[in-house]
Structures are given as structure tokens and as C-alpha cells.
Amino acid sequence: MDLARPPAGLTLVACYQKDSGPEALTLTTSSILVLPVRQYYVQTDSQLPGQGLRMCFSSTCAMAVKYLRPTALLGSNADDTYLNTVRRYGDTTSAQAQIAACADYGILARFDTSGTRALLEQELQLGYPVATGFLHHGPASAPRGGGHWILAVGYRPGAGIFNDPYGELDNRQGGYERVGSGGHFVAYSWRNWLPRWEVEGAGTGWVMTFRRAEPPAVA
């Protein structure tokens, strides 16, 4: 287990962050910030045949859509609804299909392969969760695998806080300690997670950032 617990005596203070995503309560101190992304989609409970083990990108983006557009997706399995939208444009693994699906829900999504920890923290400070793609197999010193997507929703000293749709990662050794549970507001230490994300060196993290699409101006 790799939870990078905060120092003793450090407490969360609740405050409202203006212009930070939806009008919702954000937990923050000078060194801790957690966006209230309460909707947690578990990919393994999918009712779509053959999709539960491979729809992490869709479940992750669906959580971002739900947070930024609370009425866009309804029900505990609404990531299946979102995935059906994705499949109109391509496969769940396609960034372009995800971008097109997000647009259908009024969300502007942008894919990039030059993500950094500073970018994640900046987006979170602005009130926006960030989808991150990383390698989840093998030890942190030599990660491997086809990749997995999770949603960055906050940070605290020494760790990022994520909604992981597959469960709870063994961040140090790779693989999963728990499947289908344990992934809501789970903390993964930067020390072991960043090498899994920036696998080609600093500034090479895969990210999807999100904004609400503004309605067209009235002429």
C-alpha cells in the first residue's frame, strides 16, 4: 500500500472556491486541495458486454463530465451511457472519440502528452479535475503495461488524490490491491506515481483537461 498519509496535525479546512468548476464545496489548505468529485464510476460493473475491463478512459472522462455538468449523466452506471456516446465516434481508447463525446455533453476536452505535476496542480487549483493516463503494471522503478486512466481530483503533501475507476493501485509494486473498490479519493504518492506517468521523462505525462463549453453569444 502506498497512501502517503499527511503529517499528523494537518487538518482540512472547508471553503468555497470562486470560479472553480461547479458551485460546490472544495476542501483546501495551503498544501491540501480536494475537489468534491463525489460521483465515482466503477468500470468493472459495466453492463456493456466486453467493456468493463477496458473502459477506464471512458469512466474517467464520465466522472469529469458529471462534475462539470451535474445533470448531463444520471444514475450510478451512467459511465455506460457515456461510453455509448463515445462509441458513436470510435473506441473507448481513442482520445479523439473521447473529445467528441465530451463535446456532446457541453464539455471542451483537450488531450496532451506533455503533462507535468505543476500542470495537474494548476488545473486543480482552478477547480478542474484532470484525466491522467499512466502505466499500472510492474514496479514504479520500471513500469510497463498498456496503460490505465484515472481522474486527478486533488493533492496533499507527497501525493496526488485520484478517482481510480478500477480500484486501488499497488503504486509501489504495480497491479491492484483492490478491484472494484477503494479507488474513490485514493492517494497515490508522487514518488511512485510520477514515474508511471512521466515514463519518457519530465513533462511527458498523458492528460485530458476539461472546460465547460460556453453558450454562443446572442447576436
LOKE-258543 format. One record per residue (C-alpha): residue in three letters; z, y, x. Coordinates in steps of 0.5 Angstrom, whole numbers. Each point is the difference from the previous one (the first is absolute). Example, Ala and Ser with C-alpha at 12.3 -4.5 7.8 and 13.67 -1.06 7.14 Angstrom:
REM LOKE-258543
<site code="ALA" z="16" y="-9" x="25"/>
<site code="SER" z="-2" y="7" x="2"/>
REM end
This chain:
REM LOKE-258543
<site code="MET" z="0" y="0" x="0"/>
<site code="ASP" z="-2" y="7" x="2"/>
<site code="LEU" z="3" y="5" x="-4"/>
<site code="ALA" z="2" y="6" x="5"/>
<site code="ARG" z="6" y="2" x="-4"/>
<site code="PRO" z="2" y="7" x="0"/>
<site code="PRO" z="6" y="3" x="4"/>
<site code="ALA" z="7" y="-1" x="-3"/>
<site code="GLY" z="2" y="6" x="-4"/>
<site code="LEU" z="-7" y="2" x="-1"/>
<site code="THR" z="-1" y="1" x="-8"/>
<site code="LEU" z="-6" y="2" x="-4"/>
<site code="VAL" z="0" y="7" x="-4"/>
<site code="ALA" z="-4" y="1" x="-6"/>
<site code="CYS" z="-4" y="6" x="-1"/>
<site code="TYR" z="-6" y="2" x="-3"/>
<site code="GLN" z="-6" y="1" x="4"/>
<site code="LYS" z="-5" y="5" x="-3"/>
<site code="ASP" z="-8" y="-1" x="0"/>
<site code="SER" z="2" y="-8" x="3"/>
<site code="GLY" z="-4" y="-4" x="-4"/>
<site code="PRO" z="2" y="-1" x="-8"/>
<site code="GLU" z="6" y="4" x="-2"/>
<site code="ALA" z="5" y="-5" x="2"/>
<site code="LEU" z="7" y="-1" x="4"/>
<site code="THR" z="-1" y="-1" x="7"/>
<site code="LEU" z="6" y="-3" x="5"/>
<site code="THR" z="0" y="4" x="6"/>
<site code="THR" z="4" y="3" x="6"/>
<site code="SER" z="-3" y="3" x="7"/>
<site code="SER" z="-1" y="-7" x="2"/>
<site code="ILE" z="-1" y="-5" x="-6"/>
<site code="LEU" z="-5" y="1" x="-6"/>
<site code="VAL" z="-2" y="-5" x="-5"/>
<site code="LEU" z="-5" y="2" x="-6"/>
<site code="PRO" z="2" y="-3" x="-6"/>
<site code="VAL" z="-6" y="-5" x="-1"/>
<site code="ARG" z="4" y="-5" x="-5"/>
<site code="GLN" z="-6" y="-4" x="-2"/>
<site code="TYR" z="0" y="-6" x="4"/>
<site code="TYR" z="-6" y="-4" x="-1"/>
<site code="VAL" z="1" y="-7" x="3"/>
<site code="GLN" z="-7" y="-3" x="2"/>
<site code="THR" z="2" y="-7" x="-1"/>
<site code="ASP" z="1" y="0" x="-7"/>
<site code="SER" z="-7" y="2" x="-2"/>
<site code="GLN" z="-4" y="-4" x="-6"/>
<site code="LEU" z="-7" y="1" x="3"/>
<site code="PRO" z="-2" y="-7" x="3"/>
<site code="GLY" z="0" y="0" x="8"/>
<site code="GLN" z="2" y="7" x="1"/>
<site code="GLY" z="8" y="0" x="0"/>
<site code="LEU" z="0" y="-2" x="8"/>
<site code="ARG" z="-6" y="5" x="2"/>
<site code="MET" z="1" y="7" x="-5"/>
<site code="CYS" z="5" y="3" x="5"/>
<site code="PHE" z="-4" y="6" x="1"/>
<site code="SER" z="-1" y="1" x="-8"/>
<site code="SER" z="7" y="-1" x="-2"/>
<site code="THR" z="2" y="5" x="6"/>
<site code="CYS" z="-5" y="5" x="-3"/>
<site code="ALA" z="2" y="-1" x="-7"/>
<site code="MET" z="7" y="2" x="2"/>
<site code="ALA" z="-2" y="7" x="3"/>
<site code="VAL" z="-5" y="1" x="-7"/>
<site code="LYS" z="6" y="-2" x="-4"/>
<site code="TYR" z="5" y="5" x="4"/>
<site code="LEU" z="-5" y="6" x="0"/>
<site code="ARG" z="-3" y="-2" x="-7"/>
<site code="PRO" z="6" y="-3" x="-4"/>
<site code="THR" z="-4" y="-1" x="-7"/>
<site code="ALA" z="-6" y="-3" x="4"/>
<site code="LEU" z="3" y="-7" x="0"/>
<site code="LEU" z="4" y="-3" x="-5"/>
<site code="GLY" z="4" y="-7" x="1"/>
<site code="SER" z="3" y="-4" x="5"/>
<site code="ASN" z="-6" y="-3" x="2"/>
<site code="ALA" z="-4" y="6" x="0"/>
<site code="ASP" z="-3" y="-1" x="7"/>
<site code="ASP" z="-4" y="-6" x="-3"/>
<site code="THR" z="-3" y="6" x="-5"/>
<site code="TYR" z="-1" y="4" x="7"/>
<site code="LEU" z="-4" y="-6" x="3"/>
<site code="ASN" z="-4" y="-1" x="-6"/>
<site code="THR" z="-3" y="7" x="1"/>
<site code="VAL" z="0" y="-1" x="8"/>
<site code="ARG" z="-5" y="-6" x="-1"/>
<site code="ARG" z="-5" y="4" x="-4"/>
<site code="TYR" z="-1" y="4" x="7"/>
<site code="GLY" z="1" y="-6" x="5"/>
<site code="ASP" z="5" y="-5" x="2"/>
<site code="THR" z="7" y="2" x="1"/>
<site code="THR" z="0" y="0" x="8"/>
<site code="SER" z="-5" y="6" x="-1"/>
<site code="ALA" z="2" y="7" x="2"/>
<site code="GLN" z="-6" y="3" x="-4"/>
<site code="ALA" z="2" y="-4" x="-6"/>
<site code="GLN" z="7" y="2" x="0"/>
<site code="ILE" z="-2" y="7" x="1"/>
<site code="ALA" z="-5" y="0" x="-6"/>
<site code="ALA" z="6" y="-4" x="-4"/>
<site code="CYS" z="5" y="6" x="1"/>
<site code="ALA" z="-5" y="5" x="-2"/>
<site code="ASP" z="-1" y="-4" x="-7"/>
<site code="TYR" z="8" y="2" x="-1"/>
<site code="GLY" z="-1" y="7" x="3"/>
<site code="ILE" z="2" y="-1" x="7"/>
<site code="LEU" z="-3" y="2" x="6"/>
<site code="ALA" z="1" y="-5" x="6"/>
<site code="ARG" z="-2" y="0" x="7"/>
<site code="PHE" z="-1" y="-5" x="5"/>
<site code="ASP" z="1" y="1" x="7"/>
<site code="THR" z="1" y="-4" x="6"/>
<site code="SER" z="4" y="5" x="5"/>
<site code="GLY" z="7" y="0" x="-4"/>
<site code="THR" z="6" y="2" x="4"/>
<site code="ARG" z="7" y="-1" x="-2"/>
<site code="ALA" z="0" y="8" x="0"/>
<site code="LEU" z="-5" y="0" x="-5"/>
<site code="LEU" z="4" y="-5" x="-4"/>
<site code="GLU" z="6" y="4" x="0"/>
<site code="GLN" z="-4" y="7" x="-1"/>
<site code="GLU" z="-3" y="-3" x="-7"/>
<site code="LEU" z="7" y="-3" x="-2"/>
<site code="GLN" z="3" y="7" x="1"/>
<site code="LEU" z="-6" y="3" x="-4"/>
<site code="GLY" z="2" y="-5" x="-6"/>
<site code="TYR" z="-6" y="-5" x="1"/>
<site code="PRO" z="1" y="-8" x="2"/>
<site code="VAL" z="-5" y="-3" x="5"/>
<site code="ALA" z="-3" y="-7" x="0"/>
<site code="THR" z="0" y="-3" x="6"/>
<site code="GLY" z="-4" y="-6" x="3"/>
<site code="PHE" z="3" y="-4" x="6"/>
<site code="LEU" z="1" y="-7" x="3"/>
<site code="HIS" z="5" y="-4" x="-3"/>
<site code="HIS" z="-1" y="-7" x="4"/>
<site code="GLY" z="3" y="-1" x="7"/>
<site code="PRO" z="6" y="4" x="4"/>
<site code="ALA" z="0" y="7" x="0"/>
<site code="SER" z="-2" y="0" x="7"/>
<site code="ALA" z="-6" y="-4" x="-1"/>
<site code="PRO" z="-2" y="1" x="-8"/>
<site code="ARG" z="-6" y="-4" x="-3"/>
<site code="GLY" z="-3" y="-1" x="-7"/>
<site code="GLY" z="-5" y="2" x="-5"/>
<site code="GLY" z="5" y="6" x="-2"/>
<site code="HIS" z="4" y="2" x="-5"/>
<site code="TRP" z="1" y="6" x="-4"/>
<site code="ILE" z="7" y="4" x="-2"/>
<site code="LEU" z="2" y="6" x="-3"/>
<site code="ALA" z="4" y="5" x="4"/>
<site code="VAL" z="5" y="4" x="-4"/>
<site code="GLY" z="5" y="3" x="5"/>
<site code="TYR" z="3" y="-1" x="6"/>
<site code="ARG" z="7" y="0" x="3"/>
<site code="PRO" z="3" y="0" x="7"/>
<site code="GLY" z="-4" y="-5" x="4"/>
<site code="ALA" z="-4" y="-3" x="-6"/>
<site code="GLY" z="-5" y="1" x="-5"/>
<site code="ILE" z="1" y="-2" x="-7"/>
<site code="PHE" z="-5" y="-3" x="-4"/>
<site code="ASN" z="-2" y="-4" x="-6"/>
<site code="ASP" z="-3" y="-6" x="2"/>
<site code="PRO" z="-4" y="-4" x="-6"/>
<site code="TYR" z="1" y="-7" x="4"/>
<site code="GLY" z="8" y="0" x="1"/>
<site code="GLU" z="4" y="1" x="6"/>
<site code="LEU" z="-3" y="0" x="7"/>
<site code="ASP" z="3" y="-3" x="6"/>
<site code="ASN" z="-2" y="6" x="4"/>
<site code="ARG" z="2" y="-3" x="7"/>
<site code="GLN" z="-3" y="-7" x="0"/>
<site code="GLY" z="-5" y="1" x="-6"/>
<site code="GLY" z="-1" y="-3" x="-6"/>
<site code="TYR" z="4" y="1" x="-6"/>
<site code="GLU" z="7" y="-2" x="-1"/>
<site code="ARG" z="0" y="1" x="-8"/>
<site code="VAL" z="-7" y="-1" x="-4"/>
<site code="GLY" z="0" y="4" x="-7"/>
<site code="SER" z="7" y="4" x="1"/>
<site code="GLY" z="3" y="4" x="5"/>
<site code="GLY" z="-5" y="5" x="1"/>
<site code="HIS" z="2" y="6" x="-4"/>
<site code="PHE" z="2" y="6" x="4"/>
<site code="VAL" z="1" y="-5" x="6"/>
<site code="ALA" z="1" y="3" x="7"/>
<site code="TYR" z="-4" y="-2" x="6"/>
<site code="SER" z="2" y="2" x="7"/>
<site code="TRP" z="-5" y="5" x="3"/>
<site code="ARG" z="1" y="-4" x="7"/>
<site code="ASN" z="-3" y="-7" x="-3"/>
<site code="TRP" z="-5" y="3" x="-6"/>
<site code="LEU" z="-4" y="5" x="4"/>
<site code="PRO" z="-3" y="-5" x="5"/>
<site code="ARG" z="-2" y="-4" x="-6"/>
<site code="TRP" z="-3" y="7" x="-3"/>
<site code="GLU" z="-3" y="3" x="6"/>
<site code="VAL" z="-3" y="-6" x="3"/>
<site code="GLU" z="-5" y="3" x="4"/>
<site code="GLY" z="5" y="6" x="3"/>
<site code="ALA" z="3" y="6" x="-2"/>
<site code="GLY" z="-4" y="3" x="-6"/>
<site code="THR" z="-4" y="-6" x="-3"/>
<site code="GLY" z="4" y="-1" x="-6"/>
<site code="TRP" z="-4" y="-2" x="-6"/>
<site code="VAL" z="2" y="4" x="-6"/>
<site code="MET" z="-2" y="2" x="-7"/>
<site code="THR" z="3" y="7" x="-2"/>
<site code="PHE" z="0" y="3" x="-7"/>
<site code="ARG" z="0" y="6" x="-4"/>
<site code="ARG" z="-1" y="2" x="-8"/>
<site code="ALA" z="-7" y="2" x="-2"/>
<site code="GLU" z="1" y="7" x="-2"/>
<site code="PRO" z="-4" y="1" x="-7"/>
<site code="PRO" z="-6" y="4" x="0"/>
<site code="ALA" z="1" y="8" x="0"/>
<site code="VAL" z="-2" y="2" x="-7"/>
<site code="ALA" z="-6" y="5" x="0"/>
REM end
